[in-house]
Amino acid sequence: MSHLLPLSRVARLVGQSRHTLQEMIRAGTLATFDGMVELDELLRAFPEVKWDDDAEFRRVSEIKDKAFAKRVRELALPDKDVLTARLNELGNEYAAAKALLLHYGNVMTWLDEKIDEIEEDASAETHHALHSVRAFLLRNIHEMPAAAEQAQRIIAQERILKIMSAHVTIQPSGHEFFVESNDTLLQAALRNGVSLNYGCSNGNCGDCKARLVSGSVKKVHAHDYVLKQAEKDAGVILLCAYAPVNDVVVEANVAGARDIPVQQLVAKVKSVEIFNPQMAALHILAPRSQRLRFLGGQSVQLGIDGVQGRYAIASCPCEDRHIEVQIPRNDGDAFAARLFDGLKNNDSVSVEGPYGEFVLDEDSPRPVIFLAFGAGFAPIKSLIQHAMSLEIAESMDLHWLADAAGHYQDNLCRAWTDALDNFNYAPHPHTADTAAQVQALVNDYPDLPRFDVYASGTASQLAQARAVFVNAGLHEARWFAGELAG
């Protein structure tokens, strides 16, 4: 009886990204069956993995968390009812496996007795053949196969993963993520950058309705919204109120830039990070009851004490209530002046947005070139972190063409390079000849037509860069540009 593992869980077990595994599948070095990996195939493809030591995987994960600026979460057990259900399911699997082994034992006993019965009146030739069969069976039953110990470790680790987390697949988009700790389906989706539809997120509006296609869920939060009996019969649930018991498939809509409504909220200043005299980051926290819905690369309008400004969001949608906006010091920007003059923690800031359609093409598996001109790094940073959380890009190359503010988050970019095998960072010095600088970096991409390019800067910088990329063979539909205000 084969033991099949979903690709996302295999990635966790071996400490590799899904894209690395998908490359192996395309190259024919890892076989799959309906998107699943058989245990023997896993042992064959990864003979060097130390299944009892995931320290390196944890180290990389910690670097990723720090690089994403995600909040540090304590390792917590799932909701007690969910944990009980998962343990019951594991107990049922164990009971079924033990019952099957007992059945196999009975079959072997019968077979042994049958051999004795046939041997009584058998010829010498038949006697020899039966003796060979008996010896073969005994040898293979009592001798532990070479890979059995490794298989046992993999299964044990996978069972622990299944207790601590559940794998979720969203249809029809194909998004995948894990639900861990006490998260609901909605909370886990948002933490993984999957922009599912929702409104209040506390069970009042019903906007997060979805249909459970397969698997089991448990209600972990009460909700006031009343589902119709026909909806319940069809498997409809509220994503904000349910957690998965086991691996589930859910039918739900994933929002695009045009699907997310403009929202208004009042956030609190968490901190002001002054990178240098030309550039600062404003970190604000949305209220618990009104998280800002947005996609990586979009912008918001901020206001305080009667002054306003529109800026690109620099954080990932996966960062819960935290919103980071990077703001350059520009003449005539009253909000920037207010920021640099000293906003204080807990000051109230009005937030309106999101705006813009400079977002990821989540259906594209192509390698990506990110091109940031000066402060254009802010939306590019948001896009990169969103792509990391979704694990959608084959590879990512970041080219940061500095302005007077320099590469003010150079260490962060280098941390991404250290954490991810498929990420490359190239800082470029400030220059007045934008076209020549872009041409020089484009020369390093002889296979440019297979890339997507996301660029952010001023209208002039983007126009020059686009001309260079298109002339070098980039398809115009694969050029995505986000123009900075001002």
Kinemage of the C-alpha trace (Angstrom):
@kinemage 1
@onewidth
@group {chain A} dominant
@subgroup {mainchain}
@vectorlist {calphas} color= white
{ca met a 1} P 0.000 0.000 0.000
{ca ser a 2} L 1.663 3.232 -1.154
{ca his a 3} L 1.995 6.330 1.019
{ca leu a 4} L 1.320 9.496 -0.985
{ca leu a 5} L 2.353 12.999 0.102
{ca pro a 6} L 1.183 16.371 -1.303
{ca leu a 7} L 3.935 18.412 -2.951
{ca ser a 8} L 3.668 21.272 -0.450
{ca arg a 9} L 4.188 18.916 2.473
{ca val a 10} L 7.123 17.274 0.685
{ca ala a 11} L 8.679 20.740 0.373
{ca arg a 12} L 8.466 21.141 4.136
{ca leu a 13} L 9.842 17.692 4.843
{ca val a 14} L 12.924 18.095 2.647
{ca gly a 15} L 13.455 21.825 3.289
{ca gln a 16} L 13.097 22.823 -0.376
{ca ser a 17} L 10.793 25.290 -2.103
{ca arg a 18} L 7.887 24.058 -4.199
{ca his a 19} L 9.542 25.651 -7.238
{ca thr a 20} L 12.655 23.536 -6.714
{ca leu a 21} L 10.500 20.419 -6.604
{ca gln a 22} L 8.522 21.536 -9.661
{ca glu a 23} L 11.794 21.994 -11.553
{ca met a 24} L 12.763 18.435 -10.593
{ca ile a 25} L 9.392 17.187 -11.844
{ca arg a 26} L 9.823 19.015 -15.168
{ca ala a 27} L 13.349 17.629 -15.481
{ca gly a 28} L 12.119 14.090 -14.822
{ca thr a 29} L 14.152 13.625 -11.619
{ca leu a 30} L 11.096 13.485 -9.346
{ca ala a 31} L 8.020 11.467 -10.294
{ca thr a 32} L 4.516 12.399 -9.159
{ca phe a 33} L 1.074 10.835 -9.335
{ca asp a 34} L -1.811 13.331 -9.596
{ca gly a 35} L 0.380 15.956 -7.941
{ca met a 36} L 1.377 13.609 -5.100
{ca val a 37} L 4.777 12.083 -4.332
{ca glu a 38} L 5.030 8.427 -3.350
{ca leu a 39} L 7.141 7.694 -0.272
{ca asp a 40} L 9.593 5.388 -2.076
{ca glu a 41} L 10.092 8.042 -4.765
{ca leu a 42} L 10.812 10.637 -2.079
{ca leu a 43} L 13.483 8.399 -0.536
{ca arg a 44} L 15.018 7.797 -3.956
{ca ala a 45} L 15.109 11.484 -4.937
{ca phe a 46} L 16.434 12.765 -1.586
{ca pro a 47} L 18.779 10.078 -0.220
{ca glu a 48} L 20.981 12.584 1.623
{ca val a 49} L 18.272 14.333 3.640
{ca lys a 50} L 18.606 13.878 7.412
{ca trp a 51} L 15.019 13.195 8.313
{ca asp a 52} L 15.620 13.515 12.028
{ca asp a 53} L 17.309 16.916 11.783
{ca asp a 54} L 15.453 19.890 10.300
{ca ala a 55} L 17.718 22.515 11.869
{ca glu a 56} L 18.810 23.893 8.516
{ca phe a 57} L 15.200 24.196 7.346
{ca arg a 58} L 14.320 26.047 10.557
{ca arg a 59} L 17.309 28.356 10.083
{ca val a 60} L 16.222 29.313 6.571
{ca ser a 61} L 12.641 29.790 7.750
{ca glu a 62} L 13.804 32.139 10.500
{ca ile a 63} L 15.788 34.192 7.984
{ca lys a 64} L 12.707 34.363 5.761
{ca asp a 65} L 10.529 35.531 8.631
{ca lys a 66} L 13.030 38.231 9.544
{ca ala a 67} L 13.441 39.274 5.920
{ca phe a 68} L 9.673 39.564 5.457
{ca ala a 69} L 9.424 41.630 8.669
{ca lys a 70} L 6.675 39.275 9.793
{ca arg a 71} L 5.667 39.226 13.413
{ca val a 72} L 7.309 36.494 15.449
{ca arg a 73} L 4.724 33.981 16.500
{ca glu a 74} L 5.102 31.483 19.300
{ca leu a 75} L 4.653 27.895 18.272
{ca ala a 76} L 1.124 27.212 19.486
{ca leu a 77} L -1.056 24.158 19.393
{ca pro a 78} L -4.214 24.313 17.295
{ca asp a 79} L -7.596 24.981 18.854
{ca lys a 80} L -8.379 22.209 21.361
{ca asp a 81} L -11.371 20.938 19.390
{ca val a 82} L -9.362 20.913 16.152
{ca leu a 83} L -6.463 19.176 17.906
{ca thr a 84} L -8.829 16.564 19.343
{ca ala a 85} L -10.321 15.931 15.900
{ca arg a 86} L -6.862 15.591 14.318
{ca leu a 87} L -5.706 13.190 17.034
{ca asn a 88} L -8.884 11.149 16.596
{ca glu a 89} L -8.238 10.989 12.862
{ca leu a 90} L -4.639 9.919 13.498
{ca gly a 91} L -5.920 7.269 15.922
{ca asn a 92} L -8.311 5.966 13.263
{ca glu a 93} L -5.446 5.773 10.754
{ca tyr a 94} L -3.345 3.877 13.295
{ca ala a 95} L -6.215 1.489 14.058
{ca ala a 96} L -6.781 0.858 10.349
{ca ala a 97} L -3.066 0.198 9.796
{ca lys a 98} L -2.924 -2.181 12.771
{ca ala a 99} L -6.033 -4.027 11.593
{ca leu a 100} L -4.468 -4.408 8.148
{ca leu a 101} L -1.257 -5.790 9.687
{ca leu a 102} L -3.282 -8.286 11.741
{ca his a 103} L -5.040 -9.344 8.543
{ca tyr a 104} L -1.682 -9.782 6.796
{ca gly a 105} L -0.528 -11.857 9.788
{ca asn a 106} L -3.543 -14.116 9.481
{ca val a 107} L -2.924 -14.508 5.750
{ca met a 108} L 0.703 -15.456 6.428
{ca thr a 109} L -0.361 -18.011 9.064
{ca trp a 110} L -2.835 -19.546 6.616
{ca leu a 111} L -0.222 -19.566 3.881
{ca asp a 112} L 2.314 -21.273 6.159
{ca glu a 113} L -0.215 -23.940 7.125
{ca lys a 114} L -1.170 -24.434 3.472
{ca ile a 115} L 2.463 -24.976 2.538
{ca asp a 116} L 2.754 -27.618 5.288
{ca glu a 117} L -0.368 -29.322 3.964
{ca ile a 118} L 0.847 -29.418 0.367
{ca glu a 119} L 4.322 -30.611 1.372
{ca glu a 120} L 2.987 -33.844 2.903
{ca asp a 121} L 2.376 -35.515 -0.448
{ca ala a 122} L 4.578 -33.324 -2.664
{ca ser a 123} L 7.286 -34.480 -4.999
{ca ala a 124} L 10.910 -33.602 -4.330
{ca glu a 125} L 10.720 -30.837 -6.932
{ca thr a 126} L 7.547 -29.350 -5.439
{ca his a 127} L 8.973 -29.716 -1.924
{ca his a 128} L 12.060 -27.740 -2.981
{ca ala a 129} L 9.919 -25.016 -4.593
{ca leu a 130} L 7.716 -24.683 -1.508
{ca his a 131} L 10.800 -24.541 0.724
{ca ser a 132} L 12.167 -21.701 -1.427
{ca val a 133} L 8.859 -19.804 -1.188
{ca arg a 134} L 8.747 -20.234 2.607
{ca ala a 135} L 12.357 -19.068 2.984
{ca phe a 136} L 11.688 -16.039 0.775
{ca leu a 137} L 8.627 -15.044 2.803
{ca leu a 138} L 10.354 -15.484 6.161
{ca arg a 139} L 13.430 -13.594 5.054
{ca asn a 140} L 11.446 -10.623 3.724
{ca ile a 141} L 9.132 -10.505 6.725
{ca his a 142} L 11.889 -10.542 9.344
{ca glu a 143} L 14.558 -8.520 7.535
{ca met a 144} L 14.111 -4.763 7.723
{ca pro a 145} L 14.421 -3.172 4.244
{ca ala a 146} L 17.294 -0.703 3.911
{ca ala a 147} L 14.970 2.284 3.504
{ca ala a 148} L 12.424 1.235 6.139
{ca glu a 149} L 13.991 3.278 8.947
{ca gln a 150} L 14.051 6.412 6.792
{ca ala a 151} L 10.476 5.764 5.695
{ca gln a 152} L 9.446 5.471 9.340
{ca arg a 153} L 11.053 8.835 10.135
{ca ile a 154} L 9.378 10.541 7.172
{ca ile a 155} L 5.968 9.184 8.110
{ca ala a 156} L 6.484 10.212 11.739
{ca gln a 157} L 7.468 13.755 10.733
{ca glu a 158} L 4.590 13.991 8.293
{ca arg a 159} L 2.140 12.902 10.990
{ca ile a 160} L 3.474 15.604 13.327
{ca leu a 161} L 3.040 18.170 10.549
{ca lys a 162} L -0.527 16.983 10.005
{ca ile a 163} L -1.295 17.410 13.707
{ca met a 164} L 0.235 20.894 13.877
{ca ser a 165} L -1.006 22.143 10.504
{ca ala a 166} L -3.390 21.385 7.671
{ca his a 167} L -2.822 21.879 3.966
{ca val a 168} L -5.373 23.987 2.072
{ca thr a 169} L -5.950 24.172 -1.678
{ca ile a 170} L -8.132 26.946 -3.083
{ca gln a 171} L -10.120 26.254 -6.237
{ca pro a 172} L -10.228 27.361 -8.995
{ca ser a 173} L -7.142 29.560 -8.473
{ca gly a 174} L -4.885 26.708 -7.295
{ca his a 175} L -3.429 28.653 -4.343
{ca glu a 176} L -1.991 26.466 -1.585
{ca phe a 177} L -1.101 27.240 2.026
{ca phe a 178} L -0.930 25.718 5.503
{ca val a 179} L -3.136 26.563 8.472
{ca glu a 180} L -1.163 26.538 11.711
{ca ser a 181} L -1.633 27.439 15.357
{ca asn a 182} L -5.128 28.781 16.172
{ca asp a 183} L -5.645 30.383 12.765
{ca thr a 184} L -8.908 30.162 10.883
{ca leu a 185} L -8.918 29.470 7.162
{ca leu a 186} L -9.224 33.206 6.468
{ca gln a 187} L -6.419 34.224 8.831
{ca ala a 188} L -4.053 31.643 7.379
{ca ala a 189} L -4.886 32.636 3.797
{ca leu a 190} L -4.161 36.307 4.492
{ca arg a 191} L -0.908 35.475 6.306
{ca asn a 192} L 0.174 33.568 3.222
{ca gly a 193} L -0.653 36.446 0.884
{ca val a 194} L -3.802 34.856 -0.579
{ca ser a 195} L -6.361 37.636 -0.983
{ca leu a 196} L -9.622 35.831 -0.327
{ca asn a 197} L -12.815 37.858 -0.251
{ca tyr a 198} L -13.887 39.023 3.193
{ca gly a 199} L -15.516 41.976 4.906
{ca cys a 200} L -15.688 42.244 8.683
{ca ser a 201} L -13.587 39.094 9.385
{ca asn a 202} L -15.582 38.457 12.587
{ca gly a 203} L -18.641 36.571 11.354
{ca asn a 204} L -21.138 39.369 10.800
{ca cys a 205} L -21.206 40.102 7.055
{ca gly a 206} L -20.963 36.751 5.259
{ca asp a 207} L -18.571 38.087 2.614
{ca cys a 208} L -16.096 35.264 3.279
{ca lys a 209} L -18.552 32.494 2.359
{ca ala a 210} L -16.876 29.583 0.574
{ca arg a 211} L -17.684 25.981 -0.273
{ca leu a 212} L -15.870 23.061 1.286
{ca val a 213} L -15.084 20.656 -1.578
{ca ser a 214} L -13.252 17.979 0.411
{ca gly a 215} L -11.829 17.410 3.865
{ca ser a 216} L -13.206 18.293 7.281
{ca val a 217} L -13.446 21.593 9.154
{ca lys a 218} L -14.322 22.594 12.708
{ca lys a 219} L -16.142 25.715 13.840
{ca val a 220} L -13.782 27.619 16.150
{ca his a 221} L -15.460 31.044 16.284
{ca ala a 222} L -19.114 31.917 16.716
{ca his a 223} L -20.699 34.004 13.951
{ca asp a 224} L -23.872 36.073 13.785
{ca tyr a 225} L -24.313 35.652 10.040
{ca val a 226} L -26.937 32.974 9.380
{ca leu a 227} L -26.294 30.541 6.564
{ca lys a 228} L -29.334 29.194 4.723
{ca gln a 229} L -30.019 25.474 5.013
{ca ala a 230} L -29.425 25.049 1.271
{ca glu a 231} L -25.974 26.646 1.722
{ca lys a 232} L -25.137 24.347 4.618
{ca asp a 233} L -26.243 21.333 2.579
{ca ala a 234} L -23.937 22.477 -0.241
{ca gly a 235} L -20.956 22.665 2.133
{ca val a 236} L -20.846 26.463 2.447
{ca ile a 237} L -18.885 27.780 5.449
{ca leu a 238} L -17.561 31.114 6.699
{ca leu a 239} L -13.778 31.184 6.317
{ca cys a 240} L -13.433 33.497 9.320
{ca ala a 241} L -15.128 31.009 11.667
{ca tyr a 242} L -13.739 27.596 10.665
{ca ala a 243} L -10.395 25.830 10.903
{ca pro a 244} L -9.438 22.694 8.953
{ca val a 245} L -9.212 19.368 10.752
{ca asn a 246} L -7.283 17.727 7.921
{ca asp a 247} L -6.129 18.653 4.424
{ca val a 248} L -8.974 20.459 2.677
{ca val a 249} L -9.970 21.786 -0.723
{ca val a 250} L -12.053 24.964 -0.657
{ca glu a 251} L -13.881 26.708 -3.501
{ca ala a 252} L -13.488 30.467 -2.992
{ca asn a 253} L -12.817 33.627 -4.968
{ca val a 254} L -9.392 35.258 -4.825
{ca ala a 255} L -9.653 39.038 -5.180
{ca gly a 256} L -7.784 41.008 -7.835
{ca ala a 257} L -6.879 44.690 -7.711
{ca arg a 258} L -10.238 45.722 -9.146
{ca asp a 259} L -12.179 43.549 -6.700
{ca ile a 260} L -10.911 45.208 -3.519
{ca pro a 261} L -12.988 48.238 -2.510
{ca val a 262} L -11.486 51.532 -1.350
{ca gln a 263} L -11.549 51.546 2.431
{ca gln a 264} L -11.230 54.278 5.057
{ca leu a 265} L -9.793 53.633 8.475
{ca val a 266} L -7.817 55.314 11.233
{ca ala a 267} L -4.515 53.649 12.105
{ca lys a 268} L -2.039 54.264 14.898
{ca val a 269} L 1.622 55.130 14.407
{ca lys a 270} L 3.701 52.155 15.517
{ca ser a 271} L 7.090 53.673 14.732
{ca val a 272} L 8.968 56.002 12.391
{ca glu a 273} L 12.150 54.561 10.869
{ca ile a 274} L 14.528 57.223 9.550
{ca phe a 275} L 16.842 55.575 7.036
{ca asn a 276} L 18.704 58.779 6.188
{ca pro a 277} L 17.877 62.503 5.752
{ca gln a 278} L 16.137 61.746 2.413
{ca met a 279} L 14.067 58.649 3.250
{ca ala a 280} L 11.945 57.329 6.114
{ca ala a 281} L 9.455 54.531 6.721
{ca leu a 282} L 6.186 55.022 8.562
{ca his a 283} L 4.949 51.905 10.327
{ca ile a 284} L 1.274 52.014 11.254
{ca leu a 285} L -1.135 49.521 12.772
{ca ala a 286} L -4.702 49.097 11.534
{ca pro a 287} L -7.428 48.565 14.154
{ca arg a 288} L -8.246 44.976 15.085
{ca ser a 289} L -11.758 45.300 13.708
{ca gln a 290} L -10.747 46.808 10.339
{ca arg a 291} L -7.723 45.317 8.687
{ca leu a 292} L -6.754 47.005 5.389
{ca arg a 293} L -7.287 44.806 2.360
{ca phe a 294} L -4.676 45.380 -0.351
{ca leu a 295} L -2.324 43.626 -2.750
{ca gly a 296} L 1.428 44.003 -2.998
{ca gly a 297} L 2.349 47.052 -5.091
{ca gln a 298} L -0.735 49.152 -4.333
{ca ser a 299} L -0.768 52.571 -2.649
{ca val a 300} L -2.713 54.444 0.029
{ca gln a 301} L -3.516 58.047 0.862
{ca leu a 302} L -2.450 59.099 4.352
{ca gly a 303} L -3.586 62.110 6.332
{ca ile a 304} L -2.790 63.787 9.637
{ca asp a 305} L -3.564 67.235 11.018
{ca gly a 306} L -5.127 68.327 7.735
{ca val a 307} L -2.201 67.347 5.463
{ca gln a 308} L -2.283 64.398 3.081
{ca gly a 309} L -0.077 62.421 0.742
{ca arg a 310} L -0.359 59.328 -1.438
{ca tyr a 311} L 2.422 56.750 -1.177
{ca ala a 312} L 3.153 53.189 -2.223
{ca ile a 313} L 2.725 50.501 0.412
{ca ala a 314} L 6.056 48.829 1.197
{ca ser a 315} L 4.764 45.916 3.270
{ca cys a 316} L 3.258 42.569 2.371
{ca pro a 317} L -0.482 41.855 2.602
{ca cys a 318} L 0.588 38.867 4.699
{ca glu a 319} L 1.685 41.048 7.626
{ca asp a 320} L -1.602 41.096 9.493
{ca arg a 321} L -2.502 44.642 10.627
{ca his a 322} L 0.956 46.118 10.031
{ca ile a 323} L 1.315 48.599 7.151
{ca glu a 324} L 4.647 50.104 6.108
{ca val a 325} L 4.830 53.168 3.878
{ca gln a 326} L 8.191 54.546 2.709
{ca ile a 327} L 8.189 58.312 2.265
{ca pro a 328} L 10.917 60.427 0.628
{ca arg a 329} L 11.565 63.984 1.788
{ca asn a 330} L 10.338 66.076 -1.143
{ca asp a 331} L 9.901 69.837 -1.352
{ca gly a 332} L 6.238 70.737 -1.142
{ca asp a 333} L 5.178 67.443 0.477
{ca ala a 334} L 3.513 68.625 3.694
{ca phe a 335} L 2.828 65.101 4.978
{ca ala a 336} L 6.498 64.126 4.500
{ca ala a 337} L 7.550 67.262 6.356
{ca arg a 338} L 5.209 66.342 9.200
{ca leu a 339} L 6.723 62.853 9.282
{ca phe a 340} L 10.336 64.017 9.399
{ca asp a 341} L 9.487 66.683 11.980
{ca gly a 342} L 8.477 63.935 14.353
{ca leu a 343} L 5.326 61.858 14.309
{ca lys a 344} L 4.965 60.068 17.638
{ca asn a 345} L 3.920 56.579 18.541
{ca asn a 346} L 0.130 56.182 18.819
{ca asp a 347} L -0.537 59.306 16.743
{ca ser a 348} L -3.656 58.755 14.629
{ca val a 349} L -3.259 58.613 10.846
{ca ser a 350} L -6.172 58.413 8.428
{ca val a 351} L -5.760 55.769 5.720
{ca glu a 352} L -7.682 55.570 2.460
{ca gly a 353} L -7.116 52.934 -0.186
{ca pro a 354} L -5.902 50.812 -1.747
{ca tyr a 355} L -5.272 52.424 -5.130
{ca gly a 356} L -3.574 51.230 -8.300
{ca glu a 357} L -3.250 48.042 -10.323
{ca phe a 358} L 0.530 47.582 -10.110
{ca val a 359} L 0.161 44.064 -8.698
{ca leu a 360} L 1.510 40.582 -9.331
{ca asp a 361} L 0.230 38.424 -12.147
{ca glu a 362} L -0.364 35.435 -9.877
{ca asp a 363} L -1.093 33.157 -12.830
{ca ser a 364} L 2.382 33.616 -14.277
{ca pro a 365} L 5.076 31.034 -13.426
{ca arg a 366} L 7.790 32.997 -15.255
{ca pro a 367} L 11.037 34.195 -13.694
{ca val a 368} L 10.796 37.824 -12.613
{ca ile a 369} L 13.014 40.897 -12.906
{ca phe a 370} L 12.194 43.617 -10.371
{ca leu a 371} L 13.474 47.064 -11.331
{ca ala a 372} L 13.402 49.783 -8.662
{ca phe a 373} L 14.380 53.389 -9.335
{ca gly a 374} L 15.183 55.159 -6.055
{ca ala a 375} L 12.048 55.361 -3.888
{ca gly a 376} L 10.412 52.981 -6.349
{ca phe a 377} L 11.901 50.324 -4.087
{ca ala a 378} L 8.853 50.675 -1.786
{ca pro a 379} L 6.224 49.054 -4.072
{ca ile a 380} L 8.858 46.645 -5.404
{ca lys a 381} L 9.580 45.547 -1.819
{ca ser a 382} L 5.873 44.913 -1.317
{ca leu a 383} L 5.675 42.894 -4.547
{ca ile a 384} L 8.747 40.830 -3.668
{ca gln a 385} L 7.446 39.970 -0.219
{ca his a 386} L 4.040 39.101 -1.675
{ca ala a 387} L 5.686 36.848 -4.279
{ca met a 388} L 7.741 35.196 -1.538
{ca ser a 389} L 4.675 34.469 0.566
{ca leu a 390} L 2.849 32.999 -2.447
{ca glu a 391} L 5.929 31.178 -3.830
{ca ile a 392} L 4.782 31.880 -7.373
{ca ala a 393} L 7.934 33.013 -9.195
{ca glu a 394} L 10.449 30.616 -10.689
{ca ser a 395} L 13.210 33.049 -9.742
{ca met a 396} L 13.490 36.704 -8.739
{ca asp a 397} L 16.185 39.216 -9.669
{ca leu a 398} L 16.128 42.626 -7.992
{ca his a 399} L 17.917 45.547 -9.648
{ca trp a 400} L 17.875 48.661 -7.464
{ca leu a 401} L 19.031 51.801 -9.288
{ca ala a 402} L 19.787 54.250 -6.503
{ca asp a 403} L 19.010 57.960 -6.293
{ca ala a 404} L 20.369 60.426 -3.712
{ca ala a 405} L 18.842 58.365 -0.878
{ca gly a 406} L 21.025 55.392 -1.820
{ca his a 407} L 20.221 51.742 -1.143
{ca tyr a 408} L 18.673 52.498 2.226
{ca gln a 409} L 17.572 48.890 2.846
{ca asp a 410} L 20.578 47.141 1.385
{ca asn a 411} L 20.881 44.721 4.327
{ca leu a 412} L 17.297 43.562 3.866
{ca cys a 413} L 17.925 42.767 0.191
{ca arg a 414} L 21.044 40.815 1.091
{ca ala a 415} L 19.071 38.896 3.715
{ca trp a 416} L 16.643 37.831 0.992
{ca thr a 417} L 19.588 36.608 -1.080
{ca asp a 418} L 20.908 34.589 1.891
{ca ala a 419} L 17.512 33.065 2.640
{ca leu a 420} L 16.364 32.131 -0.852
{ca asp a 421} L 18.128 30.075 -3.491
{ca asn a 422} L 16.090 31.650 -6.292
{ca phe a 423} L 16.660 35.313 -5.333
{ca asn a 424} L 19.423 37.577 -6.661
{ca tyr a 425} L 20.103 41.195 -5.713
{ca ala a 426} L 22.096 43.709 -7.762
{ca pro a 427} L 22.488 47.275 -6.416
{ca his a 428} L 23.351 49.923 -9.023
{ca pro a 429} L 24.874 53.332 -8.244
{ca his a 430} L 23.163 56.646 -8.884
{ca thr a 431} L 23.641 57.961 -12.431
{ca ala a 432} L 22.064 60.523 -14.700
{ca asp a 433} L 22.158 58.206 -17.739
{ca thr a 434} L 19.206 55.937 -16.999
{ca ala a 435} L 18.999 54.404 -20.473
{ca ala a 436} L 22.661 53.367 -20.500
{ca gln a 437} L 22.400 51.872 -17.022
{ca val a 438} L 19.305 49.871 -17.938
{ca gln a 439} L 20.880 48.727 -21.198
{ca ala a 440} L 23.887 47.398 -19.287
{ca leu a 441} L 21.764 45.244 -17.006
{ca val a 442} L 19.534 44.053 -19.864
{ca asn a 443} L 22.633 42.748 -21.667
{ca asp a 444} L 22.879 40.078 -18.950
{ca tyr a 445} L 19.548 38.564 -20.046
{ca pro a 446} L 19.904 36.915 -23.470
{ca asp a 447} L 16.688 34.973 -22.742
{ca leu a 448} L 14.682 38.090 -21.831
{ca pro a 449} L 11.444 36.972 -23.598
{ca arg a 450} L 10.838 34.340 -20.907
{ca phe a 451} L 10.775 36.944 -18.071
{ca asp a 452} L 8.197 39.180 -16.439
{ca val a 453} L 9.437 42.666 -15.507
{ca tyr a 454} L 8.015 44.807 -12.701
{ca ala a 455} L 9.413 48.346 -12.625
{ca ser a 456} L 8.710 51.340 -10.404
{ca gly a 457} L 10.009 54.879 -10.741
{ca thr a 458} L 9.128 58.233 -12.288
{ca ala a 459} L 7.291 58.449 -15.608
{ca ser a 460} L 10.505 59.429 -17.401
{ca gln a 461} L 12.533 56.584 -15.882
{ca leu a 462} L 9.863 54.040 -16.715
{ca ala a 463} L 9.504 55.231 -20.304
{ca gln a 464} L 13.244 54.938 -20.923
{ca ala a 465} L 13.475 51.538 -19.242
{ca arg a 466} L 10.477 50.147 -21.092
{ca ala a 467} L 11.951 51.123 -24.450
{ca val a 468} L 15.207 49.340 -23.622
{ca phe a 469} L 13.505 46.146 -22.415
{ca val a 470} L 11.052 45.932 -25.328
{ca asn a 471} L 13.818 46.587 -27.874
{ca ala a 472} L 15.805 43.759 -26.243
{ca gly a 473} L 12.964 41.281 -26.814
{ca leu a 474} L 10.655 41.556 -23.797
{ca his a 475} L 7.031 41.044 -24.772
{ca glu a 476} L 5.090 44.250 -24.087
{ca ala a 477} L 2.431 42.324 -22.145
{ca arg a 478} L 5.084 41.169 -19.675
{ca trp a 479} L 6.074 44.740 -18.707
{ca phe a 480} L 4.364 45.934 -15.513
{ca ala a 481} L 4.997 49.501 -14.365
{ca gly a 482} L 4.126 51.455 -11.237
{ca glu a 483} L 4.617 55.207 -11.548
{ca leu a 484} L 5.608 57.089 -8.394
{ca ala a 485} L 3.618 60.157 -7.447
{ca gly a 486} L 5.286 63.515 -7.866
